[in-house]
Amino acid sequence: MADHPGEPVTVACGPVTAPLFADLPGLERIHPLIRRGRAGHWWDLWKAMRGRRWTAVADLRGSLIGLTLRTGRRLMFRPAKRHEHRIEELARQLHLPRPPDPRLWIGGERRARAAPLVDGPLLAVGPTANWGAKQWPAERFAETVARLTAPGGILPGARGAVVGAGSERAMAAPVREAVPQDRRIDAIGISHLLDAAALLERSSFYFGNDSGLMHLAAAAGVPPLGLFGPSPEWRYRPWGPRTAVVRTPERYEDLVGAPDFAHRRQDSLMTGRSVETVEEAARALFRSSAGR
């Protein structure tokens, strides 16, 4: 976009992430890639994109589609098995001078809607994940929230926003109920990802499991503490100078390489980390970020 100012932008992506581009400057169209059998979604994409010449095509999936479109500039991603962060990998393959910091475009109306909800310090919490094994126990989240917002905590008396998808309400209930009602913001099932981002943008601190919300917080400029177990933090940690992670005592390779490991298991593999450890990491990150 910086190299081609004023050019209309078309984004093709999965339906879950599509809302993140809704406020993108110069947006002409979002094409959601809705998976169909026999790779039908790629055929749909090609038919939608083939009828014009593009100023530039950046294909981060390394698909054949990117090779067939007419364009003056083509940037193709080709996966390489390296021990590096996903953003470092993308930057290297796209020949960028350095890995970019995450960024979101949030419209003024969304910011205006979020403003009345936050009249002071706010602790945002993401206690859910798309896989049970990646979830730190809910009761430990609740205890950590209580400690961080208590007198002597990093955000004494702060309000607490519990964030997650609508389908995760039961999963997040113990954490939600642990926040006093007069200081609680229930952001479970918030209508739009950018509305969630507008709320996170006004938060003072975020901690949560390895999930998309963790990256959303980083892109919104909030110091995020990510909790990792059966996923590699070197690959998926939140990106940026004001971020940190806590992982289980067991390495990722040891957890997923255990004889009884199964990708469908839903019991937590995150129990090896105590409330005290997460609280200490939160305090350290908050201090190094100089608060907000």
C-alpha positions as CSV (number, residue, x, y, z in Angstrom):
1,M,0.0,0.0,0.0
2,A,2.9,2.4,0.8
3,D,4.5,1.6,-2.6
4,H,1.2,2.2,-4.4
5,P,-0.7,5.0,-2.7
6,G,-4.2,5.6,-3.8
7,E,-4.6,2.2,-5.5
8,P,-7.8,0.3,-4.6
9,V,-7.2,-2.8,-2.5
10,T,-8.7,-6.2,-2.8
11,V,-8.2,-8.7,0.0
12,A,-8.8,-12.5,-0.3
13,C,-8.8,-14.3,3.0
14,G,-10.6,-16.8,5.2
15,P,-14.0,-15.8,6.6
16,V,-12.8,-15.6,10.2
17,T,-10.2,-12.9,9.5
18,A,-12.1,-11.1,6.8
19,P,-13.7,-8.6,9.3
20,L,-10.2,-7.3,10.2
21,F,-9.9,-5.6,6.8
22,A,-13.3,-3.8,6.9
23,D,-11.8,-0.4,7.7
24,L,-8.8,-0.7,5.5
25,P,-8.1,2.6,3.6
26,G,-8.8,2.2,-0.1
27,L,-10.6,-1.1,0.3
28,E,-12.4,-2.0,-2.8
29,R,-13.5,-5.6,-2.0
30,I,-13.1,-8.5,0.4
31,H,-13.3,-11.9,-1.1
32,P,-13.9,-14.5,1.7
33,L,-12.3,-17.9,0.9
34,I,-15.1,-20.2,1.9
35,R,-13.8,-23.7,1.7
36,R,-15.5,-26.0,-0.8
37,G,-14.7,-29.6,-1.8
38,R,-12.2,-30.4,-4.5
39,A,-10.5,-27.0,-4.0
40,G,-13.6,-25.3,-5.3
41,H,-12.8,-22.2,-3.2
42,W,-9.6,-21.6,-5.2
43,W,-11.6,-21.9,-8.4
44,D,-14.0,-19.3,-7.1
45,L,-11.2,-17.0,-6.3
46,W,-9.6,-17.4,-9.7
47,K,-12.8,-16.6,-11.5
48,A,-13.3,-13.5,-9.3
49,M,-9.8,-12.1,-9.9
50,R,-8.9,-13.1,-13.4
51,G,-10.7,-10.4,-15.4
52,R,-8.3,-7.4,-14.7
53,R,-4.7,-6.5,-14.6
54,W,-3.5,-5.9,-11.1
55,T,-0.9,-3.3,-10.0
56,A,0.5,-5.8,-7.6
57,V,-0.3,-9.2,-6.3
58,A,0.9,-10.5,-2.9
59,D,0.1,-14.1,-2.4
60,L,0.8,-15.1,1.2
61,R,-0.5,-18.6,0.6
62,G,1.8,-19.5,-2.2
63,S,-1.1,-20.7,-4.4
64,L,-1.2,-21.2,-8.1
65,I,-3.7,-18.3,-8.3
66,G,-1.0,-15.8,-7.6
67,L,1.0,-17.1,-10.6
68,T,-1.8,-16.9,-13.1
69,L,-3.1,-13.3,-12.5
70,R,-1.9,-10.5,-14.7
71,T,0.1,-8.0,-12.7
72,G,3.0,-5.6,-12.9
73,R,4.5,-6.9,-9.6
74,R,4.2,-10.3,-8.1
75,L,5.1,-11.3,-4.5
76,M,4.9,-15.0,-3.9
77,F,5.3,-16.7,-0.5
78,R,7.0,-20.1,-0.6
79,P,7.1,-21.9,2.8
80,A,10.5,-22.8,4.1
81,K,11.2,-25.1,7.1
82,R,13.1,-22.6,9.3
83,H,13.0,-22.1,13.0
84,E,11.6,-18.6,12.8
85,H,8.6,-16.5,13.6
86,R,5.8,-16.4,11.1
87,I,6.3,-12.6,10.6
88,E,10.0,-13.0,10.1
89,E,9.3,-15.7,7.5
90,L,6.9,-13.4,5.6
91,A,9.2,-10.5,5.8
92,R,12.1,-12.5,4.4
93,Q,10.2,-14.0,1.6
94,L,8.6,-10.7,0.6
95,H,12.0,-9.0,0.7
96,L,11.0,-6.4,3.3
97,P,13.9,-4.6,5.0
98,R,12.7,-5.7,8.5
99,P,9.7,-7.6,9.9
100,P,6.8,-5.1,10.2
101,D,5.0,-4.4,13.4
102,P,1.3,-5.5,13.4
103,R,-1.2,-2.8,12.6
104,L,-4.9,-2.5,12.5
105,W,-7.2,0.0,10.8
106,I,-10.0,0.9,13.2
107,G,-12.7,3.3,12.0
108,G,-13.7,6.4,14.1
109,E,-17.2,5.1,14.7
110,R,-15.9,2.0,16.4
111,R,-13.6,4.0,18.6
112,A,-16.5,6.3,19.5
113,R,-18.6,3.3,20.6
114,A,-15.8,1.8,22.7
115,A,-14.9,5.1,24.5
116,P,-17.9,5.2,26.9
117,L,-17.2,1.6,28.0
118,V,-13.7,2.5,29.4
119,D,-13.5,5.4,31.9
120,G,-10.3,4.3,33.6
121,P,-7.7,1.5,33.7
122,L,-8.9,-1.7,32.0
123,L,-7.4,-5.3,32.2
124,A,-8.4,-7.4,29.2
125,V,-8.4,-11.2,29.4
126,G,-8.6,-13.9,26.8
127,P,-9.2,-17.1,28.7
128,T,-10.3,-19.2,25.7
129,A,-8.7,-21.0,22.8
130,N,-9.7,-23.0,19.8
131,W,-8.3,-26.2,21.4
132,G,-8.8,-27.4,25.0
133,A,-5.1,-28.4,25.4
134,K,-4.0,-24.8,24.8
135,Q,-6.2,-23.4,27.6
136,W,-4.7,-22.5,31.0
137,P,-7.2,-23.5,33.7
138,A,-10.1,-21.0,34.0
139,E,-9.8,-20.8,37.8
140,R,-6.2,-19.7,37.5
141,F,-7.2,-17.0,35.1
142,A,-9.8,-15.8,37.7
143,E,-7.2,-15.8,40.5
144,T,-4.7,-13.9,38.3
145,V,-7.3,-11.3,37.4
146,A,-8.1,-10.8,41.1
147,R,-4.4,-10.4,42.0
148,L,-3.6,-7.9,39.1
149,T,-6.6,-5.7,40.0
150,A,-6.2,-5.9,43.8
151,P,-4.4,-3.2,45.9
152,G,-0.8,-3.7,45.1
153,G,-1.5,-5.2,41.7
154,I,-0.5,-3.6,38.4
155,L,-4.0,-2.2,37.9
156,P,-5.6,-1.8,41.3
157,G,-9.4,-1.3,41.0
158,A,-9.3,-1.6,37.2
159,R,-12.3,-2.8,35.2
160,G,-12.0,-6.3,33.6
161,A,-13.0,-7.1,30.1
162,V,-13.4,-10.8,29.3
163,V,-13.0,-11.3,25.5
164,G,-13.9,-14.3,23.4
165,A,-16.2,-15.7,20.7
166,G,-19.9,-16.2,21.5
167,S,-19.5,-20.0,21.3
168,E,-16.9,-19.8,24.1
169,R,-19.2,-18.2,26.7
170,A,-19.4,-21.3,28.9
171,M,-15.7,-21.8,28.7
172,A,-15.1,-18.2,29.9
173,A,-17.9,-18.2,32.5
174,P,-15.6,-18.8,35.6
175,V,-13.4,-15.9,34.6
176,R,-16.3,-13.6,33.8
177,E,-18.0,-14.3,37.1
178,A,-14.8,-13.6,39.0
179,V,-14.9,-10.0,37.9
180,P,-17.2,-7.9,40.2
181,Q,-20.3,-6.9,38.2
182,D,-19.7,-3.2,38.7
183,R,-16.3,-3.5,37.1
184,R,-17.0,-6.1,34.5
185,I,-17.2,-5.7,30.7
186,D,-18.6,-8.7,29.1
187,A,-17.0,-8.8,25.6
188,I,-17.8,-12.5,24.9
189,G,-19.4,-12.7,21.5
190,I,-18.8,-9.0,20.6
191,S,-20.3,-8.4,17.2
192,H,-17.3,-7.6,15.1
193,L,-13.6,-8.3,15.4
194,L,-12.7,-4.6,14.9
195,D,-15.2,-3.6,17.7
196,A,-13.2,-6.0,19.9
197,A,-10.0,-4.4,18.7
198,A,-11.4,-0.9,19.5
199,L,-12.0,-2.1,23.1
200,L,-8.6,-3.7,23.3
201,E,-7.0,-0.5,22.1
202,R,-8.3,1.3,25.2
203,S,-7.1,-1.4,27.5
204,S,-4.0,-1.0,29.8
205,F,-2.9,-4.7,29.6
206,Y,-3.9,-8.0,28.1
207,F,-3.1,-11.6,29.0
208,G,-4.5,-14.8,27.5
209,N,-4.0,-18.1,25.9
210,D,-2.3,-18.5,22.5
211,S,-5.1,-17.3,20.2
212,G,-6.0,-14.7,17.6
213,L,-7.1,-12.3,20.4
214,M,-3.5,-12.2,21.7
215,H,-2.3,-11.1,18.2
216,L,-5.3,-8.6,18.0
217,A,-4.1,-7.0,21.3
218,A,-0.6,-6.7,20.0
219,A,-1.8,-5.0,16.8
220,A,-4.0,-2.7,18.9
221,G,-0.9,-1.5,20.7
222,V,-1.7,-3.2,24.1
223,P,1.1,-5.0,25.9
224,P,0.0,-8.7,25.6
225,L,1.2,-11.6,27.7
226,G,0.7,-14.9,25.8
227,L,0.4,-18.2,27.6
228,F,1.9,-21.2,25.6
229,G,2.0,-24.9,26.0
230,P,1.3,-27.3,23.0
231,S,2.1,-24.6,20.5
232,P,5.5,-23.2,19.6
233,E,6.0,-19.7,21.0
234,W,9.1,-19.1,18.7
235,R,6.6,-19.4,15.8
236,Y,3.4,-17.8,17.1
237,R,4.3,-15.5,20.0
238,P,2.8,-12.0,19.9
239,W,5.0,-9.8,17.8
240,G,6.5,-6.5,18.9
241,P,8.8,-4.9,21.5
242,R,6.1,-4.6,24.2
243,T,5.1,-8.3,24.3
244,A,6.0,-11.4,26.4
245,V,5.2,-15.0,26.8
246,V,5.0,-17.6,29.5
247,R,5.2,-21.2,28.5
248,T,4.8,-24.5,30.3
249,P,7.9,-26.0,31.9
250,E,7.7,-28.7,29.2
251,R,8.9,-27.8,25.8
252,Y,6.4,-27.7,22.9
253,E,8.3,-30.6,21.3
254,D,8.0,-32.7,24.5
255,L,4.3,-32.0,24.9
256,V,3.3,-32.9,21.3
257,G,5.8,-35.8,21.2
258,A,4.5,-37.6,24.3
259,P,3.2,-41.1,23.6
260,D,-0.3,-40.2,24.8
261,F,-0.6,-37.0,22.8
262,A,-3.5,-36.5,20.5
263,H,-4.6,-33.4,18.6
264,R,-8.2,-34.0,19.6
265,R,-7.6,-34.1,23.3
266,Q,-9.4,-31.3,25.2
267,D,-7.9,-31.6,28.6
268,S,-5.4,-28.8,29.4
269,L,-1.7,-29.3,28.8
270,M,-1.1,-25.9,30.5
271,T,-1.3,-26.9,34.2
272,G,2.4,-26.8,34.7
273,R,2.4,-23.0,35.1
274,S,1.2,-21.5,38.4
275,V,-0.7,-18.3,39.1
276,E,2.4,-16.9,40.7
277,T,4.5,-17.4,37.6
278,V,1.9,-15.7,35.3
279,E,1.4,-12.8,37.8
280,E,5.2,-12.2,38.0
281,A,5.5,-12.2,34.2
282,A,2.6,-9.7,33.9
283,R,4.2,-7.4,36.4
284,A,7.5,-7.5,34.5
285,L,5.9,-6.8,31.2
286,F,3.8,-4.0,32.6
287,R,6.8,-2.4,34.2
288,S,8.9,-2.6,31.0
289,S,6.0,-1.2,29.0
290,A,5.7,1.8,31.4
291,G,2.0,1.1,31.8
292,R,-0.6,3.0,29.9
